[in-house]
Amino acid sequence: MPIVAQQSTETDWVSRFADEVIAESESRAPGKPVVVASGLSPSGPIHLGNLREVMTPHLVADEIRRRGYEVRHLISWDDYDRFRKVPAGVEGTDESWAEHIGKPLTSVPAPAGSAYPNWAEHFKAAMVASLAELGVEYDPISQTEQYTSGVYREQILHAMKHRGDIDAILAQYRTKQKPKKSQKPVDEAELEAEEGSGAATEDDGSGSAGYFPYKPYCGGCGKDLTVVTSYDDETTELAYTCSACGFAETVRLSEFNRGKLVWKVDWPMRWAYEGVIFEPSGVDHSSPGSSFQVGGQIVGIFGGKQPVGPMYAFVGISGMAKMSSSRGGVPTPADALKIMEPQLLRWLYARRRPNQSFKIAFDQEIQRLYDEWDALERKVADGTVLPADAAAHSRATRTAAGELPRTPRPLPYRTLASVVDITAGHDEQTLRILSELDPDNPLKALDEARPRLDRAENWISTHVPADQRTVVREEPDTGLLASLDEQGRESLRLLLEGLDTHWSLDGLTTLVYGVPKIMAGLAHDAKPTPELKVAQRSFFALLYKLLVGRDTGPRLPTLLLAVGADRVRKLLGA
């Protein structure tokens, strides 16, 4: 029995869609589970733009579950789609895979060395693992299994019987000019993400012999480069020829299972067959005359209704130029989960409305994102959080099934990154430094800081170029020390004098910011002035040069802790 929710104070987009979807479901199919859907084509690495196709309905479905309703989130693996092209940069492939273009994805060999039986299963596997880590509950549907087992037989025969009606709907759009593409410059990753699976631009079944919404896969070469030449509604005999290999045959469609409806008919057929109430779609499916709009008219032929279907916007990536060039594509959820915890990734999708674009950081920006997340956690803990932010936080950290596993001691990500940068991941040194961050409540074991620590270490090792890594000097820079004026020597003396009494993260922060204040004759709690900020920057640059031989580096309090008091004294000339 559904829980009757009180008027919600939440103003987040998820609650609003949940209200709409529940009302629509009770209107269409009272008493039945609410059905939301996603579709993913495992035609190559499934990227973070595709993840929005899953996270948008997942978050809505989870909110509906929280209210006590039964929900089914269907994820259709479009693994019976044609293999369109060989993606660039996929390890274990070469130009020979091009010979499989036109075959179903489940009939294409997996990349060399893969543990999976075919191309589709190979690329599904990483996404399945990522969805489990993200806490996404769903019912998987393989379209290969659906079509080849005859599940859609009645729907296929119905579509062929009503092909004239379908053709008339499609004809309204064939003569319309496609809107011109934006002339703004976009990067390679954005172009690839906008392409989607390619289903949005598939042919609609038109041919010289008439309109047929069904396309067989050839019995000779296995490709879909076939043309239906005739069809008999009474006997269901269908004749086709293959333009790739010349094969031709006549089959009974009432018994034949080696083909599929064209995309613009397949999608609305599934809406009706599955009773889908909510399914978002990307820009490529949502423009005038595209799949979602046309499907809204075709779905009536199958006795169904178009789902509530918001368009979702582009998901951008910052700091991925290096990875894009090596992989030939945009990063996947698995790539993101190597450097960030599931809660942070869920939050990025939960806090923005589907029609708002946003970026996922793989560069230095990830540290700022983590700072923002930790600040939100503190507001939630002390009760000062705004309702919409509280809702996004709740959706990020838990599902209707319970809370996602979390790091017991979530130390600041930028601190963890700095420490593993300096220690090169040496566990004993890392624990020593982290245990000194808060002497009153020292970290006792690295597992308390995991998995966030592991994510920070992965980020440092895979996304920070070698020339930006921190290397602590082995010996003092005697030339620089000798060249210091009296003011420079005095500032170092004050710092060294305060090390023992300030040896914690907060203490060292106070110390390094306080030395320039003392030098300027100010109190330790003096407000920063433009002149003081200049003096602090000069002092920090001096410390960086003496410790790591550069003008900048990790935050100085963290760097000092990582280097250790004895070595700091040595490098600063004590």
C-alpha positions as CSV (number, residue, x, y, z in Angstrom):
1,M,0.0,0.0,0.0
2,P,1.6,3.3,-1.1
3,I,2.5,5.8,1.6
4,V,0.4,8.9,1.3
5,A,3.0,11.6,1.2
6,Q,2.4,14.9,3.0
7,Q,2.9,18.1,1.1
8,S,6.6,18.1,0.5
9,T,8.7,21.1,1.3
10,E,11.4,19.8,-1.2
11,T,11.6,21.9,-4.3
12,D,14.0,19.6,-6.2
13,W,13.4,18.4,-9.7
14,V,13.2,14.8,-8.7
15,S,10.2,15.3,-6.4
16,R,8.4,17.3,-9.1
17,F,8.8,14.5,-11.7
18,A,7.9,11.8,-9.1
19,D,4.6,13.7,-8.4
20,E,3.9,13.8,-12.2
21,V,4.8,10.2,-12.8
22,I,2.8,8.8,-9.9
23,A,-0.3,10.8,-11.1
24,E,0.2,9.6,-14.7
25,S,0.7,6.0,-13.6
26,E,-2.4,6.0,-11.5
27,S,-4.4,7.5,-14.4
28,R,-3.1,4.9,-16.9
29,A,-2.6,1.7,-14.9
30,P,-4.0,2.1,-11.3
31,G,-2.7,-0.5,-8.9
32,K,0.2,-1.6,-11.2
33,P,3.9,-1.0,-10.7
34,V,5.2,2.3,-12.0
35,V,7.4,1.7,-15.0
36,V,10.4,3.9,-15.8
37,A,12.9,3.1,-18.5
38,S,16.3,3.7,-19.9
39,G,18.0,2.5,-23.0
40,L,21.8,1.9,-23.5
41,S,23.5,0.8,-26.6
42,P,26.7,-1.2,-25.9
43,S,28.3,-0.2,-29.2
44,G,31.5,1.0,-27.5
45,P,32.5,2.4,-24.1
46,I,29.3,3.6,-22.4
47,H,30.2,7.2,-21.3
48,L,29.2,9.6,-18.6
49,G,26.8,11.3,-21.0
50,N,25.0,8.0,-21.3
51,L,24.9,7.7,-17.5
52,R,22.4,10.5,-17.5
53,E,20.0,8.2,-19.4
54,V,20.1,6.0,-16.4
55,M,20.5,8.3,-13.4
56,T,17.5,10.6,-14.4
57,P,14.9,7.7,-14.2
58,H,16.8,6.0,-11.4
59,L,16.5,9.1,-9.1
60,V,12.8,9.5,-10.0
61,A,12.2,5.8,-9.5
62,D,14.0,5.8,-6.1
63,E,11.9,8.8,-4.9
64,I,8.7,6.9,-5.9
65,R,10.0,3.8,-4.0
66,R,10.6,5.9,-0.9
67,R,7.0,6.9,-1.0
68,G,6.0,3.2,-0.8
69,Y,5.1,2.5,-4.4
70,E,6.3,-0.5,-6.4
71,V,8.5,0.6,-9.3
72,R,10.2,-1.2,-12.1
73,H,13.2,0.6,-13.7
74,L,13.8,-1.1,-17.0
75,I,17.2,-0.8,-18.7
76,S,17.0,-2.0,-22.2
77,W,20.3,-3.1,-23.6
78,D,20.0,-2.2,-27.2
79,D,22.4,-5.0,-28.1
80,Y,20.4,-6.0,-31.2
81,D,21.3,-2.7,-32.8
82,R,23.6,-2.7,-35.8
83,F,27.3,-2.3,-35.4
84,R,27.8,1.2,-36.9
85,K,31.5,1.8,-36.7
86,V,34.7,0.7,-35.0
87,P,35.3,3.2,-32.1
88,A,38.7,4.8,-32.1
89,G,41.2,3.8,-29.5
90,V,39.5,0.6,-28.2
91,E,42.3,-1.7,-27.1
92,G,42.2,-5.1,-28.8
93,T,40.7,-3.9,-32.1
94,D,42.0,-3.0,-35.5
95,E,40.6,-2.1,-38.9
96,S,39.5,-5.8,-39.4
97,W,36.5,-5.2,-37.1
98,A,35.0,-3.0,-39.9
99,E,34.0,-6.2,-41.7
100,H,31.3,-6.6,-39.0
101,I,29.6,-3.3,-39.6
102,G,25.9,-3.9,-40.1
103,K,25.7,-7.0,-37.9
104,P,23.9,-7.0,-34.5
105,L,26.2,-6.0,-31.7
106,T,25.8,-9.4,-30.1
107,S,27.2,-11.0,-33.3
108,V,30.4,-8.9,-33.4
109,P,33.5,-10.5,-31.8
110,A,34.6,-8.9,-28.5
111,P,38.0,-7.0,-28.6
112,A,40.9,-9.4,-28.6
113,G,41.7,-10.6,-25.1
114,S,38.3,-10.0,-23.7
115,A,36.7,-12.4,-21.3
116,Y,33.3,-11.8,-22.9
117,P,31.6,-13.7,-25.7
118,N,30.8,-10.7,-28.0
119,W,31.1,-7.0,-28.5
120,A,27.9,-6.1,-26.6
121,E,28.7,-8.2,-23.5
122,H,32.2,-6.7,-23.4
123,F,30.9,-3.1,-23.1
124,K,27.9,-4.0,-21.0
125,A,30.1,-5.5,-18.3
126,A,31.9,-2.3,-17.1
127,M,28.5,-0.4,-17.0
128,V,26.9,-3.2,-15.0
129,A,29.7,-3.1,-12.4
130,S,29.4,0.7,-12.2
131,L,25.6,0.7,-11.8
132,A,26.0,-1.8,-8.9
133,E,28.6,0.5,-7.2
134,L,26.2,3.5,-7.7
135,G,23.3,1.7,-6.1
136,V,21.1,1.6,-9.2
137,E,18.4,-1.0,-8.9
138,Y,17.0,-2.1,-12.3
139,D,15.5,-4.9,-14.4
140,P,17.8,-5.6,-17.4
141,I,16.3,-6.4,-20.8
142,S,18.4,-7.7,-23.7
143,Q,16.8,-6.7,-27.0
144,T,18.7,-9.5,-28.7
145,E,16.9,-12.0,-26.5
146,Q,13.6,-10.2,-26.9
147,Y,13.7,-10.3,-30.7
148,T,15.4,-13.6,-31.3
149,S,13.0,-15.5,-29.0
150,G,9.9,-14.0,-30.7
151,V,8.7,-11.9,-27.7
152,Y,7.7,-9.1,-30.1
153,R,6.2,-11.3,-32.8
154,E,2.7,-9.9,-32.5
155,Q,4.0,-6.3,-32.3
156,I,6.1,-6.8,-35.5
157,L,3.1,-8.3,-37.4
158,H,0.9,-5.5,-36.2
159,A,3.5,-2.9,-37.3
160,M,3.7,-4.5,-40.8
161,K,-0.1,-4.6,-41.0
162,H,-0.3,-0.9,-40.2
163,R,2.8,0.1,-42.2
164,G,0.7,2.6,-44.2
165,D,-0.4,4.4,-41.1
166,I,3.2,4.5,-39.8
167,D,4.5,5.7,-43.2
168,A,1.9,8.5,-43.2
169,I,3.2,9.7,-39.8
170,L,6.8,9.6,-40.9
171,A,6.0,11.3,-44.2
172,Q,5.1,14.5,-42.3
173,Y,8.7,14.9,-41.3
174,R,10.7,13.5,-44.3
175,T,10.4,16.6,-46.4
176,K,11.2,19.0,-43.5
177,Q,14.7,20.4,-43.5
178,K,16.9,19.3,-40.6
179,P,17.8,22.1,-38.3
180,K,21.3,23.4,-38.9
181,K,24.0,22.3,-36.5
182,S,25.4,24.9,-34.2
183,Q,28.5,26.6,-35.6
184,K,30.0,27.0,-32.1
185,P,33.3,25.1,-31.7
186,V,33.0,21.9,-29.7
187,D,35.7,19.6,-28.6
188,E,36.1,16.0,-29.8
189,A,34.7,14.6,-26.6
190,E,31.5,16.7,-26.9
191,L,31.0,15.7,-30.5
192,E,31.2,12.1,-29.6
193,A,28.8,12.4,-26.7
194,E,26.3,14.3,-28.8
195,E,26.4,11.5,-31.4
196,G,24.8,9.0,-29.0
197,S,24.3,5.5,-30.2
198,G,23.4,6.6,-33.7
199,A,19.9,5.2,-33.4
200,A,18.4,8.7,-33.7
201,T,19.6,9.0,-37.3
202,E,18.8,5.4,-38.5
203,D,16.8,5.0,-41.7
204,D,13.1,4.7,-41.0
205,G,12.3,1.8,-43.4
206,S,11.6,3.6,-46.7
207,G,12.5,1.8,-49.8
208,S,11.8,1.6,-53.6
209,A,9.5,-1.3,-53.1
210,G,7.4,0.6,-50.5
211,Y,7.5,1.3,-46.8
212,F,8.3,-1.6,-44.4
213,P,9.1,-0.9,-40.7
214,Y,11.0,-4.2,-40.3
215,K,14.6,-4.9,-41.3
216,P,15.9,-8.5,-41.5
217,Y,19.4,-9.4,-40.7
218,C,20.8,-11.2,-43.7
219,G,20.8,-15.0,-43.6
220,G,24.0,-15.0,-45.7
221,C,26.3,-12.4,-44.2
222,G,24.4,-11.5,-41.0
223,K,24.2,-7.8,-41.8
224,D,21.3,-5.5,-42.0
225,L,22.1,-4.1,-45.5
226,T,18.9,-5.7,-46.6
227,V,15.9,-4.4,-48.6
228,V,12.4,-5.9,-48.2
229,T,11.0,-6.4,-51.7
230,S,7.5,-7.7,-50.8
231,Y,5.3,-8.7,-47.9
232,D,1.9,-10.6,-47.8
233,D,-0.3,-9.7,-44.9
234,E,-2.3,-12.9,-45.1
235,T,0.6,-15.4,-45.2
236,T,3.2,-13.1,-43.6
237,E,5.6,-14.1,-46.3
238,L,8.4,-11.5,-46.6
239,A,11.0,-11.4,-49.3
240,Y,14.2,-9.5,-49.0
241,T,17.6,-9.2,-50.8
242,C,21.0,-8.2,-49.3
243,S,22.9,-5.4,-51.0
244,A,26.1,-6.6,-49.2
245,C,26.4,-10.2,-50.4
246,G,23.5,-10.6,-52.8
247,F,21.7,-13.2,-50.7
248,A,17.9,-13.3,-51.1
249,E,15.2,-15.4,-49.4
250,T,11.5,-15.5,-48.6
251,V,10.5,-16.1,-45.0
252,R,7.3,-16.3,-42.9
253,L,7.4,-13.4,-40.5
254,S,5.1,-15.3,-38.2
255,E,8.0,-17.7,-37.6
256,F,11.1,-15.6,-38.4
257,N,13.2,-14.1,-35.6
258,R,16.3,-12.7,-37.3
259,G,15.5,-9.0,-37.6
260,K,14.0,-6.0,-35.8
261,L,11.7,-3.0,-36.2
262,V,13.4,0.2,-37.4
263,W,14.3,2.4,-34.5
264,K,11.5,5.0,-34.9
265,V,9.0,2.2,-34.7
266,D,10.8,0.0,-32.2
267,W,11.0,2.6,-29.5
268,P,7.3,3.5,-29.3
269,M,6.4,-0.2,-29.7
270,R,8.3,-0.9,-26.5
271,W,6.6,2.0,-24.7
272,A,3.3,0.4,-25.4
273,Y,4.5,-3.2,-24.7
274,E,6.2,-2.4,-21.4
275,G,3.7,0.3,-20.2
276,V,6.5,2.9,-19.8
277,I,5.4,6.0,-17.8
278,F,8.7,7.9,-17.7
279,E,11.7,7.8,-20.0
280,P,14.0,10.7,-20.6
281,S,16.0,11.2,-23.9
282,G,19.0,13.0,-25.0
283,V,19.2,15.9,-27.4
284,D,19.7,13.6,-30.4
285,H,16.3,12.0,-29.8
286,S,14.4,15.2,-28.9
287,S,14.8,17.6,-31.7
288,P,11.8,18.3,-34.1
289,G,11.1,15.3,-36.3
290,S,13.3,13.0,-34.2
291,S,12.6,9.7,-32.5
292,F,10.8,10.9,-29.4
293,Q,8.5,13.4,-31.2
294,V,7.6,10.9,-34.0
295,G,7.3,8.1,-31.5
296,G,4.6,10.1,-29.6
297,Q,2.4,9.6,-32.7
298,I,3.4,6.1,-33.6
299,V,2.8,4.7,-30.1
300,G,-0.9,5.1,-30.5
301,I,-0.8,2.5,-33.3
302,F,0.3,0.0,-30.7
303,G,-2.4,1.1,-28.2
304,G,0.0,2.9,-25.9
305,K,0.8,6.5,-24.8
306,Q,4.0,8.4,-25.0
307,P,5.9,8.5,-21.6
308,V,6.6,11.6,-19.6
309,G,10.0,12.3,-21.2
310,P,12.2,15.2,-20.3
311,M,15.1,16.0,-22.6
312,Y,18.5,15.8,-20.8
313,A,21.4,18.0,-21.6
314,F,25.0,17.4,-22.3
315,V,27.4,16.2,-19.6
316,G,30.8,17.8,-20.1
317,I,34.2,16.8,-18.9
318,S,37.0,18.9,-17.6
319,G,40.6,17.8,-17.7
320,M,40.2,14.9,-20.1
321,A,42.2,16.0,-23.1
322,K,45.0,13.5,-22.4
323,M,42.6,10.7,-21.8
324,S,40.4,11.5,-24.9
325,S,43.4,11.4,-27.2
326,S,44.6,8.1,-25.9
327,R,41.2,6.4,-25.8
328,G,39.5,8.1,-28.6
329,G,36.4,8.9,-26.6
330,V,34.9,10.4,-23.5
331,P,35.3,8.8,-20.1
332,T,33.0,6.2,-18.6
333,P,31.4,5.8,-15.2
334,A,34.1,3.3,-14.3
335,D,36.7,5.9,-15.1
336,A,34.9,8.4,-12.8
337,L,34.5,5.9,-10.0
338,K,38.2,5.3,-9.9
339,I,38.8,8.9,-8.8
340,M,35.6,9.8,-6.9
341,E,33.2,8.0,-4.5
342,P,29.8,7.0,-5.7
343,Q,28.1,9.6,-3.5
344,L,29.9,12.4,-5.3
345,L,29.1,11.1,-8.7
346,R,25.4,10.6,-7.8
347,W,25.3,14.1,-6.4
348,L,26.5,15.7,-9.6
349,Y,23.5,14.1,-11.4
350,A,21.0,14.7,-8.6
351,R,21.7,18.4,-8.0
352,R,21.1,19.6,-11.6
353,R,17.8,19.5,-13.5
354,P,18.0,17.2,-16.5
355,N,17.9,20.1,-19.0
356,Q,20.9,21.7,-17.3
357,S,24.3,20.8,-18.6
358,F,27.2,20.3,-16.1
359,K,30.8,19.1,-16.1
360,I,32.5,16.2,-14.4
361,A,36.0,17.1,-13.2
362,F,39.0,14.9,-13.9
363,D,41.4,17.8,-13.4
364,Q,42.2,20.0,-10.4
365,E,38.6,21.0,-10.2
366,I,37.8,17.7,-8.6
367,Q,39.4,19.1,-5.4
368,R,37.0,22.0,-5.4
369,L,34.0,19.7,-6.0
370,Y,35.0,17.6,-3.0
371,D,35.4,20.8,-0.9
372,E,31.8,21.8,-1.9
373,W,30.5,18.3,-1.1
374,D,32.2,18.3,2.3
375,A,30.7,21.7,3.1
376,L,27.3,20.3,2.2
377,E,27.8,17.4,4.5
378,R,28.6,19.8,7.4
379,K,25.5,21.8,6.7
380,V,23.4,18.7,6.7
381,A,25.0,17.7,10.0
382,D,24.3,21.0,11.7
383,G,20.9,21.6,10.3
384,T,21.6,24.7,8.2
385,V,21.1,23.1,4.8
386,L,18.5,24.4,2.4
387,P,15.6,21.9,1.5
388,A,16.6,21.4,-2.1
389,D,20.3,20.8,-1.2
390,A,19.2,18.4,1.6
391,A,17.2,16.5,-1.0
392,A,20.1,16.2,-3.4
393,H,22.4,15.1,-0.5
394,S,19.9,12.4,0.5
395,R,19.6,11.1,-3.0
396,A,23.4,11.0,-3.3
397,T,24.1,9.1,-0.1
398,R,21.3,6.6,0.0
399,T,18.6,4.9,-2.0
400,A,15.2,3.4,-0.8
401,A,17.2,0.2,-0.1
402,G,19.5,1.9,2.4
403,E,22.7,4.0,2.7
404,L,25.6,3.5,0.3
405,P,28.9,2.4,1.9
406,R,30.9,5.5,2.9
407,T,34.4,6.4,4.1
408,P,34.5,6.3,7.9
409,R,36.8,9.3,8.2
410,P,36.3,11.5,5.1
411,L,39.4,13.6,5.3
412,P,39.6,16.5,2.8
413,Y,40.2,15.1,-0.7
414,R,42.8,17.8,-1.5
415,T,44.7,16.9,1.6
416,L,44.7,13.2,0.8
417,A,45.8,14.0,-2.8
418,S,48.7,16.1,-1.5
419,V,49.8,13.4,0.9
420,V,49.8,10.6,-1.6
421,D,51.5,12.9,-4.1
422,I,54.4,13.5,-1.7
423,T,54.7,10.0,-0.4
424,A,54.1,8.3,-3.8
425,G,51.5,6.1,-2.0
426,H,53.9,4.7,0.6
427,D,51.4,3.4,3.2
428,E,53.6,3.8,6.3
429,Q,54.5,7.4,5.5
430,T,50.9,8.2,4.5
431,L,49.6,6.9,7.8
432,R,52.2,8.9,9.8
433,I,51.2,12.1,8.1
434,L,47.4,11.5,8.2
435,S,47.6,10.6,11.9
436,E,49.2,13.9,12.6
437,L,46.5,16.0,10.9
438,D,44.4,16.0,14.1
439,P,46.5,15.0,17.2
440,D,43.5,15.0,19.4
441,N,41.7,12.4,17.2
442,P,44.5,10.7,15.2
443,L,43.8,8.4,12.3
444,K,44.6,4.8,13.5
445,A,44.5,2.9,10.2
446,L,44.4,3.8,6.5
447,D,41.2,1.8,6.1
448,E,39.4,4.6,8.1
449,A,40.2,7.0,5.2
450,R,39.2,4.5,2.5
451,P,37.8,4.4,-0.1
452,R,38.3,8.2,-0.5
453,L,42.1,7.8,0.0
454,D,42.3,5.2,-2.8
455,R,40.3,7.6,-5.1
456,A,42.7,10.4,-4.4
457,E,45.7,8.2,-5.0
458,N,44.2,7.1,-8.3
459,W,43.6,10.7,-9.3
460,I,47.2,11.7,-8.5
461,S,48.7,8.7,-10.4
462,T,46.5,8.8,-13.5
463,H,45.5,12.5,-14.0
464,V,48.3,14.6,-12.7
465,P,51.1,14.9,-15.2
466,A,54.6,13.8,-14.1
467,D,55.9,17.4,-14.4
468,Q,53.3,18.6,-11.9
469,R,54.0,16.0,-9.3
470,T,55.6,17.1,-6.0
471,V,59.2,16.0,-5.5
472,V,60.7,17.1,-2.1
473,R,64.3,18.3,-2.3
474,E,66.9,15.9,-0.9
475,E,69.4,18.6,0.1
476,P,69.0,22.3,1.1
477,D,69.2,25.0,-1.6
478,T,72.3,26.5,0.0
479,G,72.6,29.2,-2.7
480,L,69.1,30.5,-2.1
481,L,69.5,30.3,1.7
482,A,72.7,32.3,1.5
483,S,71.1,35.0,-0.7
484,L,68.3,35.7,1.8
485,D,68.1,39.2,3.4
486,E,67.6,39.7,7.1
487,Q,63.8,39.7,6.7
488,G,63.8,36.4,4.8
489,R,66.1,34.8,7.4
490,E,63.9,36.1,10.3
491,S,60.7,34.7,8.7
492,L,62.3,31.2,8.4
493,R,63.4,31.5,12.1
494,L,59.9,32.3,13.2
495,L,58.5,29.4,11.3
496,L,61.1,26.9,12.6
497,E,60.6,28.2,16.1
498,G,56.8,27.4,16.0
499,L,57.0,24.0,14.4
500,D,56.9,22.0,17.7
501,T,54.0,23.8,19.2
502,H,52.0,24.0,15.9
503,W,52.5,20.4,14.6
504,S,49.0,19.7,13.3
505,L,47.1,20.7,10.2
506,D,45.2,23.5,11.9
507,G,48.3,24.6,13.9
508,L,50.6,24.7,10.8
509,T,47.9,26.7,8.9
510,T,47.9,29.3,11.7
511,L,51.7,29.3,11.7
512,V,52.4,29.8,8.0
513,Y,49.7,32.5,7.7
514,G,50.9,34.1,11.0
515,V,54.6,34.5,10.3
516,P,54.0,37.4,7.7
517,K,51.6,39.0,10.2
518,I,54.3,39.0,12.9
519,M,56.8,40.3,10.5
520,A,54.4,43.2,9.7
521,G,53.9,43.9,13.4
522,L,50.3,42.6,13.3
523,A,48.3,40.5,15.7
524,H,48.0,36.8,14.8
525,D,44.2,37.3,14.2
526,A,44.7,40.4,12.1
527,K,42.3,40.7,9.1
528,P,44.1,40.3,5.7
529,T,44.9,43.5,3.8
530,P,46.2,43.7,0.2
531,E,49.7,44.4,1.5
532,L,49.6,41.4,3.9
533,K,48.4,39.1,1.1
534,V,51.4,40.1,-1.0
535,A,53.7,39.4,1.9
536,Q,52.1,36.0,2.5
537,R,52.4,35.0,-1.2
538,S,56.1,36.0,-1.2
539,F,56.7,33.9,2.0
540,F,54.8,30.9,0.6
541,A,56.8,31.1,-2.6
542,L,60.1,31.1,-0.6
543,L,59.0,28.0,1.3
544,Y,58.0,26.2,-1.9
545,K,61.3,26.9,-3.5
546,L,63.2,25.7,-0.5
547,L,61.1,22.5,0.0
548,V,60.2,21.4,-3.6
549,G,62.2,23.7,-5.9
550,R,59.1,25.4,-7.4
551,D,57.0,28.5,-6.8
552,T,53.9,26.5,-6.0
553,G,52.9,23.1,-4.7
554,P,50.4,21.4,-2.4
555,R,48.9,23.4,0.5
556,L,51.8,24.3,2.7
557,P,50.4,22.9,6.0
558,T,49.9,19.6,4.3
559,L,53.3,19.7,2.7
560,L,55.1,20.5,6.0
561,L,53.3,17.6,7.7
562,A,54.3,15.3,4.8
563,V,57.9,16.3,4.7
564,G,58.3,15.9,8.5
565,A,59.7,18.3,11.1
566,D,63.3,17.1,11.0
567,R,63.5,17.3,7.2
568,V,61.8,20.7,7.2
569,R,64.4,22.0,9.6
570,K,67.2,20.6,7.4
571,L,65.8,22.1,4.1
572,L,65.1,25.5,5.8
573,G,68.7,25.7,7.0
574,A,68.2,25.1,10.7
